[in-house]
Amino acid sequence: MAVPLSTYRLQITAGFDLDAAASLVGYLRDLGADWIYLSPLLQAEAGSDHGYDVVDHSVVDPERGGAEALDRLSGAAHRAGLGVLVDIVPNHMGVATPRHNSWWWDLLQNGQQSRYAEAFDVDWAFGHGKIRIPVLGDGPAELDRLELVDGELRYFDNRFPVAAGTADDGASPAEVHERQHYELVNWRRADAELNYRRFFAVNSLAGIRVEVPWVFEESHREILRWLREGLVQGLRVDHPDGLADPAGYLEALRLATNGCYVLVEKILEGPEQLPTSWATAGTTGYDALADVDRVLVDPAGRDALDALESRLHGDPAATWATLVYRNKRDVADGILHSEVQRIARLLPNSAADDVIADLTAEALADLLAWFPVYRSYLPLGLESLQEAARRSAAHRPELAAELNRLLPLLGDPGHPAAMRFQQTSGMVMAKGVEDRAYYRFSRLTSLNEVGADPDEFTVTLAEFHHRQRTRQAGFPHSMTTLSTHDTKRGEDVRARISVLAEIPAEWEVALEQLRAAHPLGDAPFENLLWQAIIGAWPAGRERLSAYALKAAREAGTSTTWTSQNIEFETKLDHLVTAVTEPGPTRDLATNLVSRVQPAGWSNSLSLKLMQLTMPGVPDVYQGSELWESSLVDPDNRRSVDYELRQRLLARIDSGWLPPVDETGAAKLLVTCRALRLRRDRAELFTRYAAVPVFGAAATHAVAFDRGGAITLATRLPIGLLAGGGWGNTTIGVAGRGYMDVLTGERFTGPILRVADLLARYPVALLIPAEGNRRATDTPTGRHA
């Protein structure tokens, strides 16, 4: 099995297609990347900027360049010595435009007689033999707006098929609609009455059943061709938690691909570990992201930020745990109630008596709200179900008897309700936590990231080293990452926000001044928004306005997607205008930015070097070799200026050691030198050991030895400066010469002064100085 030493993620779109990616191969090789990592390539909905809404599994998306462009990119990559990793989407298909998805069109036209009735996950009985499509507006007679055009039913721009023999007798469009295998219903009915499985709560993404052998074969035929013909060397599996049997799917994929390199987009909660029985090299790296973020957060700031959060909420009990429960429960009772009801219909006695059915649904919703991880994989994870039942019974004693009745059924791997519960628990977690609680908990928003637990404020040095040893021992080829197309804040936004834990009192004063200047009447959200503005500065008005509006609607405390509060949104717009135009509000913001910016840059370089050199396969998200100041999507998918990056890399390769400044060139230096070292000197990255640090400032250093390559990074830079700097702090290494590959400077062990090592940059990457050999002898970092 070919395994990458590193990857570089590219978002392939109509505006940046496979040929555009091919044009970057030389740059990515020079940067030091080992494999190119591509977003989904199969044909997606027209205009899709992400590719997760696949409508045709049989072809490479023509908008993204098509099969011939994939051939060209693969050939260019392989000639340059680079592999190719591609993101695939086994859980769902795009159905927003039925005419573009032949499987869905056939299903709507032929109902349960369709060949594809087995492919989609539909509860036909609940729909009285029809699949419900939530597209109608709120008018009293929306079906009267239907038209029959060219043998299709049309509702505004929506086109739907007509079953044979149902439209040839002069019937009205509404009468023809009554004869179909689908029922067009009001869009609001999706929350409680939908009868097909979706991706989370997205009506336009319909779940498919890859556990059915022919569905797996037909949905993977083109993907397997890529591997068979050597175009692609590895796969990244999107959202495995939505599958009925993730382990079985991964085993089928292993057999079909002869065991190629496979990663899973699996979110691990707290100490949760990836099942060792899965046929995968590891996760896509959110667990690693959480580790490196938290080791740079000052634990001394927790109490003050906790107190501020409590005051802003006006509720001493507004803890993260209670917020998670309430938001997950809201989701289970709201946008995902149709999924809860479907589980209930699979359980005995639930449909025979309305009182029992209501009690069953109530108990299921509470179990889902208390479930501590995304999902179980029975029999693995049974303890999570039992823990959720204990919490629910303690919180709601009146549910105890029903919980006791349900527990054996939901814990039975063979019971259909247990399978459905496992698929649903991840949806409730994602929608309740990632897309809601993350926008309501504002204590320190650098911690509110996908795959991370905001309640874990910091990670000690000892715990950080323990987690890296565990990763090295268990999943050494798992991906590590700092930014993705799904992160809520780019890595350097988080790095700057984390500085606030070092100056909580200053932050509270500045926040009160900013809130007083532009009150929104939603204190926790204001805290979250101002942190984002300070973290992403300087971001233009358009970007900040789009983020502020999305964040406010996701939070749902003052405005929502479905019920907009125009007065609040107008105030929000005025706030963004005030902070992006000359005036006192902008002055307040820029003064605070100037206070945290240098420490934020220090954190950024430390984050990057640790992530690139820690155990695992490091990924660099597109453009993040310079400062990554993106906010939530679609901001983090905007175009990247690669001409600028190539010019800066050429200067670095000519001998330039850039300053740490707003250009981000110092981060490019760290990125290319670390990637090249991992590629050209892989023997230096074979183990993990903490490097001892001695002296008064020892707690401000993170140091580890990867088997010859030693990483040294700065943490808590404001506290370090306040304490007088590094002073006599040292690290203990073997008694030989070392070279910092970032600067080319040489040092002699066994005792090295940190002040000397970090005289130019807040990070250093040391290797044994053996003769004149070094990782940067040529522009590409390759050895002659």
C-alpha positions in Angstrom: 0.0 0.0 0.0 1.4 3.4 -1.0 1.2 5.8 1.9 1.7 9.6 1.5 4.3 11.5 3.5 2.1 14.6 3.3 -0.8 15.9 1.3 -2.0 19.3 -0.1 -5.8 19.7 -0.4 -7.3 21.4 -3.4 -11.0 22.3 -3.9 -11.8 21.4 -7.4 -14.6 23.6 -8.9 -15.7 24.9 -12.2 -13.6 28.0 -11.6 -10.6 26.0 -10.5 -10.8 22.8 -12.4 -8.5 19.8 -12.8 -6.4 21.5 -15.4 -5.9 24.4 -13.1 -4.8 21.9 -10.4 -2.4 20.3 -12.9 -0.8 23.7 -13.5 0.2 23.8 -9.8 2.0 20.4 -9.8 5.4 22.0 -10.0 4.7 24.4 -7.2 3.3 21.7 -5.0 6.4 19.6 -5.6 8.7 22.5 -4.8 6.7 23.2 -1.7 7.4 19.7 -0.5 4.0 18.1 -0.7 4.0 14.3 -1.4 0.5 13.8 -2.6 -2.2 16.0 -4.1 -5.5 15.7 -2.2 -8.7 16.5 -4.2 -12.2 17.3 -3.3 -15.0 15.1 -4.8 -14.8 14.7 -8.6 -17.9 12.8 -9.7 -20.6 14.8 -11.4 -22.4 17.0 -8.9 -25.3 19.5 -9.1 -24.6 22.2 -11.6 -22.7 25.0 -10.0 -21.8 23.1 -6.8 -18.7 24.6 -5.2 -18.0 21.6 -3.0 -18.9 18.4 -5.0 -20.6 16.6 -2.1 -24.0 16.6 -4.0 -23.1 13.9 -6.6 -25.8 13.3 -9.2 -24.0 10.8 -11.4 -21.5 8.2 -10.1 -20.4 7.1 -13.6 -18.5 10.2 -14.8 -15.9 12.8 -13.7 -17.8 16.1 -13.5 -17.5 17.9 -16.8 -17.6 21.2 -15.0 -14.5 20.2 -13.1 -12.7 19.2 -16.3 -14.0 15.7 -16.9 -12.2 12.4 -17.2 -9.6 13.7 -19.7 -8.6 16.4 -17.3 -8.2 13.9 -14.5 -5.9 11.9 -16.8 -3.8 15.0 -17.4 -3.6 16.0 -13.7 -2.7 12.4 -12.7 0.0 12.2 -15.4 1.5 15.5 -14.3 1.5 14.6 -10.7 3.0 11.2 -11.3 5.8 12.6 -13.5 6.6 14.9 -10.6 6.7 12.0 -8.2 3.4 13.0 -6.5 0.5 10.7 -5.6 -3.2 11.5 -5.8 -5.8 11.2 -3.0 -9.5 11.8 -3.8 -12.5 12.5 -1.6 -15.5 10.2 -2.2 -19.1 10.5 -1.0 -20.7 7.1 -0.3 -23.5 8.2 1.9 -25.8 10.3 -0.2 -26.6 11.8 -3.6 -27.7 15.3 -4.7 -31.4 15.4 -5.6 -32.1 19.2 -5.8 -32.6 18.9 -9.5 -34.3 15.5 -10.1 -33.7 15.6 -13.9 -30.0 15.6 -13.4 -30.0 12.5 -11.2 -31.2 9.5 -13.2 -31.5 7.3 -10.2 -33.7 9.7 -8.3 -35.7 10.5 -11.5 -36.5 6.8 -12.0 -37.4 6.5 -8.4 -39.9 9.3 -8.6 -41.3 8.1 -11.8 -41.7 4.4 -10.9 -41.9 4.4 -7.1 -41.5 1.0 -5.4 -41.3 -0.7 -8.8 -38.2 1.3 -9.7 -34.9 -0.5 -9.7 -33.5 2.3 -7.5 -36.2 1.9 -4.8 -33.6 -0.4 -3.2 -30.8 2.2 -3.6 -32.5 5.0 -1.7 -33.5 4.7 2.0 -37.3 5.4 1.9 -40.0 4.5 4.4 -42.8 3.9 1.8 -45.3 2.7 4.4 -45.2 6.1 6.2 -45.9 7.9 3.0 -48.7 5.6 2.0 -46.6 4.3 -0.9 -45.3 7.8 -1.9 -42.1 9.6 -1.3 -42.6 13.1 0.1 -40.8 15.9 -1.6 -40.8 19.1 0.5 -40.7 21.9 -2.1 -44.1 23.7 -1.9 -44.4 27.2 -0.6 -46.7 28.5 2.2 -49.6 29.5 0.0 -53.1 27.9 0.5 -53.3 26.4 -2.9 -49.7 25.7 -4.0 -50.7 22.5 -6.0 -52.8 24.7 -8.2 -49.5 26.3 -9.4 -48.5 23.0 -11.0 -48.2 22.8 -14.7 -47.9 19.9 -17.2 -45.1 20.7 -19.7 -43.5 18.3 -22.1 -44.8 15.3 -20.1 -43.4 16.6 -16.8 -45.0 18.2 -13.8 -43.5 21.6 -13.1 -43.6 23.8 -10.0 -41.9 27.0 -10.8 -38.3 25.9 -11.8 -38.8 22.4 -10.2 -39.3 19.6 -12.7 -40.7 16.2 -11.8 -41.4 13.0 -13.9 -44.8 11.6 -14.6 -45.6 7.9 -14.4 -46.6 6.1 -17.5 -50.4 6.4 -18.2 -51.1 9.0 -15.6 -51.4 12.2 -17.7 -53.1 11.3 -20.9 -56.7 11.7 -20.1 -57.1 15.4 -19.8 -56.7 15.5 -16.0 -55.5 18.7 -14.4 -52.0 19.0 -13.1 -53.2 18.7 -9.5 -55.1 15.5 -10.4 -52.0 14.1 -12.3 -49.9 14.9 -9.2 -52.3 12.7 -7.1 -51.5 9.7 -9.3 -47.7 9.9 -8.9 -45.4 7.8 -6.7 -44.3 11.0 -4.9 -46.2 13.7 -3.1 -45.1 17.4 -3.2 -45.6 18.8 0.2 -44.9 22.1 2.0 -41.2 22.6 2.8 -42.0 23.0 6.5 -43.3 19.4 6.7 -39.8 18.0 6.2 -38.9 18.3 9.9 -41.5 15.9 11.1 -42.9 14.1 8.0 -40.1 13.4 5.6 -39.9 9.7 4.7 -36.4 9.4 3.1 -33.1 9.6 4.8 -31.1 12.7 4.2 -27.6 14.0 4.9 -28.2 15.7 8.2 -31.2 18.0 7.6 -30.4 18.8 3.9 -33.5 17.8 1.9 -31.6 18.0 -1.3 -29.1 15.3 -0.3 -30.8 11.8 -0.2 -29.1 8.9 1.6 -28.2 5.8 -0.4 -27.8 2.3 0.8 -24.2 1.3 -0.2 -24.6 -1.8 2.0 -26.6 -3.3 -0.9 -23.9 -5.0 -3.1 -25.1 -3.7 -6.5 -25.5 -0.1 -5.1 -21.9 -0.3 -3.9 -20.7 -1.6 -7.2 -22.5 0.9 -9.4 -21.7 3.9 -7.2 -18.0 2.9 -7.0 -17.3 1.6 -10.5 -15.8 4.9 -11.8 -13.8 5.4 -8.5 -12.4 1.8 -8.8 -11.4 2.5 -12.4 -9.3 5.4 -11.2 -7.4 3.1 -8.8 -7.2 0.2 -11.2 -5.6 2.4 -13.9 -3.3 4.1 -11.5 -4.8 7.6 -11.8 -5.4 7.7 -8.0 -3.5 6.1 -5.1 -5.8 6.7 -2.2 -9.3 7.7 -1.0 -10.9 9.9 1.6 -14.3 8.7 2.7 -16.8 11.4 3.5 -19.2 11.0 6.4 -18.9 7.2 7.2 -21.2 7.7 10.2 -24.2 8.0 7.9 -23.7 4.5 6.6 -25.7 1.6 8.0 -22.4 -0.4 8.5 -19.2 1.7 8.3 -17.0 -1.3 9.1 -18.6 -3.5 6.5 -18.3 -0.7 3.9 -14.6 -0.2 4.6 -14.0 -3.9 4.3 -15.8 -4.0 1.0 -13.7 -1.0 -0.1 -10.5 -2.7 1.0 -11.4 -5.8 -1.1 -12.4 -3.8 -4.1 -9.2 -1.6 -4.0 -6.7 -4.2 -3.0 -6.1 -2.4 0.3 -5.3 1.1 -1.0 -4.7 4.0 1.4 -8.1 5.0 2.9 -8.9 7.8 5.4 -12.3 8.4 7.0 -13.9 11.7 7.9 -14.6 10.5 11.4 -15.2 12.9 14.3 -13.9 11.5 17.6 -15.2 12.9 20.9 -12.8 13.3 23.8 -10.9 10.1 24.5 -12.9 8.2 21.9 -10.6 6.1 19.7 -11.1 5.0 16.1 -12.2 1.3 15.9 -9.1 -0.7 15.3 -11.1 -3.2 13.3 -11.8 -0.7 10.5 -9.9 -1.1 7.3 -8.6 2.5 7.3 -5.3 4.2 7.9 -7.0 6.8 10.2 -9.1 9.9 10.3 -8.9 13.2 8.3 -7.2 14.9 11.3 -9.7 16.9 13.4 -8.5 15.0 16.5 -4.9 16.3 15.8 -6.2 19.8 15.2 -7.8 19.8 18.7 -4.5 18.7 20.3 -2.3 21.4 18.8 -4.8 24.2 19.3 -5.2 23.4 23.0 -1.6 23.0 24.0 -1.2 26.7 23.1 -4.1 27.9 25.3 -3.2 29.4 28.7 -5.0 27.5 31.4 -4.7 30.6 33.7 -7.3 32.3 31.6 -10.1 29.8 32.1 -11.7 31.1 35.3 -12.0 34.7 34.0 -13.4 33.6 30.7 -15.8 31.2 32.4 -17.0 34.1 34.6 -17.4 36.3 31.5 -19.4 33.7 29.7 -21.7 33.2 32.6 -22.4 36.9 32.9 -23.0 37.2 29.2 -25.6 34.4 29.3 -27.1 35.7 32.5 -27.2 32.1 33.7 -24.7 30.5 36.1 -25.8 27.1 34.8 -25.0 27.9 31.2 -22.3 25.3 30.9 -21.2 23.6 27.7 -22.8 20.3 28.8 -26.2 21.9 29.4 -25.9 23.9 26.1 -25.2 20.7 24.2 -28.1 18.8 25.7 -30.5 21.6 25.0 -29.4 22.1 21.4 -29.3 18.5 20.6 -32.8 18.1 22.1 -34.0 21.0 20.0 -32.7 19.4 16.9 -34.2 16.0 17.8 -37.6 17.7 18.4 -37.2 20.0 15.4 -35.4 19.6 12.1 -34.6 15.9 12.7 -37.9 14.9 14.3 -38.8 12.9 11.2 -35.7 10.7 11.8 -36.7 10.2 15.5 -40.2 9.2 14.4 -38.8 6.7 11.9 -36.8 5.0 14.6 -40.0 4.9 16.7 -41.9 3.2 13.9 -39.4 0.4 13.9 -39.9 -0.5 17.5 -42.6 -2.9 18.8 -45.9 -1.4 20.1 -44.9 2.2 19.2 -47.5 2.5 16.4 -50.4 0.7 18.0 -51.0 3.2 20.7 -50.6 7.0 20.4 -49.6 7.4 24.0 -47.0 4.7 23.8 -45.7 6.1 20.4 -45.4 9.6 21.9 -43.5 8.2 24.9 -41.2 6.2 22.7 -40.4 9.2 20.5 -39.8 11.3 23.7 -37.4 8.7 25.1 -35.6 8.3 21.8 -35.1 12.1 21.5 -33.7 12.3 25.0 -31.3 9.4 24.4 -30.1 11.1 21.2 -29.6 14.4 23.1 -27.6 12.7 25.8 -25.6 10.4 23.5 -21.9 11.3 24.3 -20.3 10.6 20.9 -21.4 10.8 17.3 -22.5 7.2 17.1 -21.8 3.6 18.2 -20.8 0.7 15.9 -22.5 -2.1 17.7 -21.4 -4.1 19.5 -18.7 -1.5 19.8 -19.9 1.6 21.7 -22.7 -0.1 23.7 -21.4 1.7 26.7 -22.2 5.0 25.1 -25.9 4.0 24.7 -26.0 2.8 28.3 -24.4 6.1 29.5 -27.0 8.1 27.5 -29.8 6.0 29.1 -28.4 6.7 32.6 -28.2 10.4 32.0 -31.7 10.5 30.5 -33.2 8.6 33.4 -31.5 10.8 35.9 -32.8 13.9 34.1 -36.2 12.6 33.3 -37.2 9.8 35.8 -40.6 9.5 34.1 -38.8 8.1 31.1 -36.9 5.4 33.0 -39.3 2.5 32.3 -39.5 3.3 28.6 -35.7 3.6 28.4 -35.4 0.2 30.1 -37.7 -1.2 27.5 -35.8 0.3 24.6 -32.3 -0.3 25.7 -32.1 -4.0 24.8 -33.6 -3.3 21.3 -31.3 -0.4 20.6 -28.3 -2.3 21.8 -29.0 -5.3 19.4 -26.8 -4.9 16.3 -29.3 -6.9 14.3 -32.4 -4.8 15.1 -33.4 -2.3 12.4 -34.2 0.4 15.0 -30.7 0.0 16.5 -29.1 0.5 13.0 -31.3 3.6 12.4 -30.5 5.0 15.8 -26.8 4.7 15.1 -27.2 6.6 11.8 -29.3 9.3 13.5 -27.2 10.0 16.6 -24.4 11.5 14.4 -26.9 13.7 12.6 -28.2 15.0 15.9 -24.7 15.6 17.2 -23.6 17.5 14.1 -26.6 19.7 13.8 -27.0 20.3 17.5 -23.3 20.9 18.3 -21.4 21.9 15.2 -24.2 24.0 13.6 -25.8 25.4 16.7 -24.0 25.1 20.1 -20.7 26.2 18.5 -22.4 29.5 17.7 -23.9 30.0 21.1 -20.9 29.2 23.3 -18.5 32.1 23.2 -16.0 31.6 26.0 -13.0 31.1 23.7 -14.1 30.4 20.2 -10.8 29.1 18.9 -11.9 25.9 20.8 -15.3 25.7 18.9 -14.0 23.6 16.1 -15.2 20.5 14.2 -13.9 17.4 16.0 -13.0 19.3 19.2 -14.7 19.6 22.6 -15.0 23.3 23.6 -15.3 22.2 27.2 -11.7 21.0 27.1 -10.0 24.4 27.6 -6.4 23.4 27.4 -4.1 20.4 27.1 -1.1 20.2 29.3 2.3 19.5 27.9 2.3 16.0 29.4 -1.1 15.2 28.0 -0.1 16.5 24.6 3.0 14.3 24.5 0.8 11.3 25.6 -1.7 11.9 22.8 1.1 12.0 20.2 2.7 8.8 21.5 -0.8 7.2 21.3 -1.2 8.4 17.7 2.3 7.2 16.7 1.6 3.7 18.2 -2.0 3.3 17.0 -2.5 5.2 13.7 0.8 6.5 12.5 -0.6 7.2 9.0 -3.7 9.0 10.1 -4.0 12.5 8.7 -3.2 15.7 10.7 -4.7 19.0 9.7 -5.3 22.6 10.9 -7.8 23.9 8.3 -10.3 22.2 6.0 -13.3 23.1 3.8 -15.4 22.5 6.9 -13.5 24.3 9.7 -15.4 27.1 11.4 -12.3 29.3 11.5 -9.0 29.1 9.7 -6.0 28.0 11.7 -4.5 31.5 12.0 -7.8 33.0 13.1 -7.9 30.4 15.9 -4.2 31.1 16.7 -5.0 34.8 17.3 -8.2 34.2 19.2 -6.3 31.8 21.6 -4.2 34.7 22.7 -7.2 36.1 24.5 -6.8 33.4 27.1 -3.5 35.1 28.1 -5.2 38.6 28.5 -8.8 37.8 29.7 -9.1 41.1 31.6 -8.0 43.2 28.7 -10.4 41.3 26.4 -13.4 41.9 28.8 -12.7 45.6 28.8 -12.4 45.8 25.0 -15.5 43.7 24.5 -17.6 45.9 26.7 -16.4 49.0 24.8 -17.2 47.3 21.5 -20.6 46.1 22.7 -21.5 49.5 24.1 -20.7 51.1 20.7 -22.8 48.6 18.8 -25.3 46.7 21.1 -27.1 43.9 19.4 -29.0 42.7 22.5 -27.5 39.2 22.3 -24.4 39.2 24.5 -23.0 35.7 23.9 -23.3 36.2 20.1 -21.7 39.6 20.3 -18.7 37.9 22.1 -18.5 35.3 19.4 -18.7 37.8 16.6 -16.1 40.2 18.0 -13.7 37.4 18.5 -14.2 36.4 14.8 -13.6 40.0 13.7 -10.4 40.4 15.7 -9.2 36.9 14.7 -9.8 37.4 11.0 -8.7 41.1 10.8 -8.1 42.6 8.3 -11.1 41.0 6.5 -13.2 43.2 4.2 -16.8 44.2 4.7 -18.2 41.6 2.3 -16.5 38.7 4.0 -17.3 39.9 7.6 -20.9 40.7 6.7 -21.5 37.2 5.1 -19.9 35.5 8.2 -21.9 37.6 10.7 -25.2 36.9 9.0 -24.5 33.1 8.7 -23.3 32.9 12.3 -26.3 34.8 13.7 -28.8 32.6 11.8 -26.9 29.4 12.8 -27.0 30.5 16.4 -30.7 31.0 16.1 -30.9 33.1 19.3 -31.8 36.5 17.6 -32.6 35.5 14.0 -32.9 32.3 12.1 -32.7 31.0 8.5 -36.4 30.4 8.4 -37.6 33.4 10.4 -35.4 36.3 9.9 -35.4 39.2 12.4 -34.9 42.2 10.1 -34.3 44.6 12.9 -31.5 42.5 14.4 -30.0 41.8 11.0 -30.0 45.5 10.2 -28.1 46.3 13.4 -25.7 43.5 12.5 -25.0 45.1 9.1 -24.4 48.5 10.7 -21.9 46.9 13.1 -19.9 45.4 10.2 -20.0 48.7 8.4 -18.8 50.6 11.4 -15.8 48.3 12.0 -14.7 48.2 8.4 -14.9 52.0 7.8 -12.8 54.7 9.4 -14.1 55.7 12.8 -14.0 55.0 16.5 -15.3 51.4 16.2 -12.6 50.5 13.7 -10.0 52.2 16.0 -11.1 50.1 18.9 -10.8 46.9 16.9 -7.4 47.8 15.3 -6.0 48.7 18.7 -6.9 45.3 20.0 -5.6 43.6 16.9 -2.2 45.3 17.4 -2.1 44.0 20.9 -2.7 40.3 20.0 -1.3 40.1 16.5 2.4 39.4 17.3 1.4 36.7 19.8 -1.1 35.3 17.2 1.7 35.0 14.6 3.9 33.2 17.1 1.0 30.8 17.8 0.4 30.3 14.1 4.0 29.3 13.4 4.0 27.0 16.4 0.7 25.4 15.3 2.0 24.9 11.8 5.4 23.4 12.7 3.9 21.0 15.3 1.2 19.8 12.9 3.6 19.3 10.1 6.1 17.3 12.2 3.9 15.4 14.7 2.9 11.8 14.1 0.6 11.3 11.2 0.4 12.4 7.6 0.2 16.3 7.5 -2.2 18.0 5.2 -1.9 21.6 4.1 -5.2 23.1 3.1 -5.2 25.1 -0.1 -3.4 28.4 0.5 -2.7 27.9 4.2 1.0 28.0 3.6 0.5 31.7 4.1 -1.8 33.2 6.8 -5.1 31.4 6.7 -7.6 34.0 7.9 -10.7 32.3 6.6 -14.0 32.0 8.4 -16.7 29.4 7.9 -17.7 28.2 4.4 -18.0 29.5 1.8 -15.3 31.9 3.0 -12.8 29.1 3.4 -13.3 28.0 -0.2 -12.5 31.2 -1.9 -9.8 31.4 -4.6 -6.1 31.3 -3.7 -3.4 33.6 -5.1 -0.8 31.0 -6.2 1.3 33.4 -8.2 2.0 35.3 -5.0 3.0 32.0 -3.2 5.3 30.9 -6.0 7.1 34.3 -6.0 7.6 34.1 -2.2 8.8 30.5 -2.4 11.3 31.5 -5.1 12.7 34.3 -2.8 12.9 31.8 0.1 14.8 29.3 -2.1 17.2 32.1 -3.1 18.2 32.4 0.6 15.7 34.9 1.9 14.7 34.5 5.6 11.5 36.4 5.8 10.4 38.4 8.8 7.4 37.5 10.8 4.9 40.0 9.4 1.6 40.4 7.6 2.8 38.8 4.4 2.8 35.3 6.0 6.1 34.5 4.2 7.6 33.2 7.5 4.8 30.6 7.6 5.6 29.6 4.0 9.3 29.1 5.1 8.2 26.8 8.0 5.8 24.9 5.7 8.2 24.2 2.8 11.2 23.3 5.0 9.1 20.9 7.2 7.4 19.3 4.2 10.7 18.9 2.4 12.3 17.4 5.4 9.5 14.8 5.9 9.8 13.9 2.2 13.5 13.8 1.8 14.5 12.5 5.3 11.7 10.2 6.3 14.0 8.2 8.5 14.1 11.2 10.9 10.3 10.7 11.6 10.0 7.2 12.9 9.1 7.6 16.6 7.9 10.1 19.1 9.6 11.2 22.4 9.2 14.4 24.5 12.4 16.4 24.7 13.2 17.7 28.2 13.1 21.4 28.7 14.8 23.0 31.7 14.7 26.5 33.2 12.3 29.2 34.4 10.5 29.4 31.0 10.3 25.6 30.4 6.5 25.6 30.3 6.6 28.0 27.4 8.2 25.4 25.1 6.9 22.4 23.3 9.7 20.1 22.2 9.6 16.6 20.7 12.0 14.3 18.9 10.6 12.3 15.9 13.5 10.0 15.6 16.2 12.5 14.7 14.2 15.6 13.7 13.5 17.8 16.8 10.6 20.3 16.9 10.8 23.3 19.2 7.8 25.6 19.4 6.7 28.5 21.6 3.6 28.6 23.7 1.9 31.4 25.7 4.1 34.1 24.1 2.6 37.1 26.0 3.3 35.4 29.3 6.8 34.5 28.1 7.5 38.2 27.3 6.1 39.3 30.6 8.4 36.9 32.4 11.5 38.3 30.8 11.9 35.9 27.9 13.7 32.6 27.7 16.5 33.5 30.0 18.5 30.4 30.9 16.0 27.9 29.6 17.5 25.0 27.7 16.7 21.7 26.0 18.5 18.5 26.5 19.6 16.6 23.3 22.3 14.2 22.3 25.8 15.5 22.4 26.4 16.3 18.7 25.9 19.0 16.2 22.5 20.2 15.0 21.2 22.4 12.3 18.0 24.3 12.3 16.6 23.6 8.8 14.5 26.8 9.0 17.5 29.2 9.3 20.5 27.0 8.4 22.1 27.9 11.8 24.2 25.2 13.6 24.3 24.4 17.3 26.3 21.9 19.4 24.6 19.7 22.1 23.9 18.2 24.5 22.6 21.4 26.1 21.1 24.0 23.8 19.9 27.4 24.9 16.3 28.1 23.7 17.1 31.8 23.4 19.7 31.0 20.8 17.5 28.5 19.0 14.6 30.9 18.8 16.5 34.1 18.3 14.9 34.7 14.8 11.7 32.7 14.8 9.4 31.4 17.6 10.0 27.9 16.2 13.0 25.7 15.2 13.3 22.4 13.4 16.6 20.7 14.3 18.3 17.8 12.5 21.7 16.2 13.1 24.3 18.3 11.4 26.1 15.5 9.4 28.7 17.1 7.2 27.1 19.6 4.8 23.9 17.7 4.1 20.8 19.7 4.5 17.1 19.6 3.3 17.3 22.8 1.4 20.3 22.5 -0.9 18.2 22.9 -4.0 15.0 24.9 -4.8 13.0 21.6 -4.6 14.7 20.5 -1.4 15.9 17.3 -3.2 19.5 16.1 -2.7 21.9 15.9 -5.5 
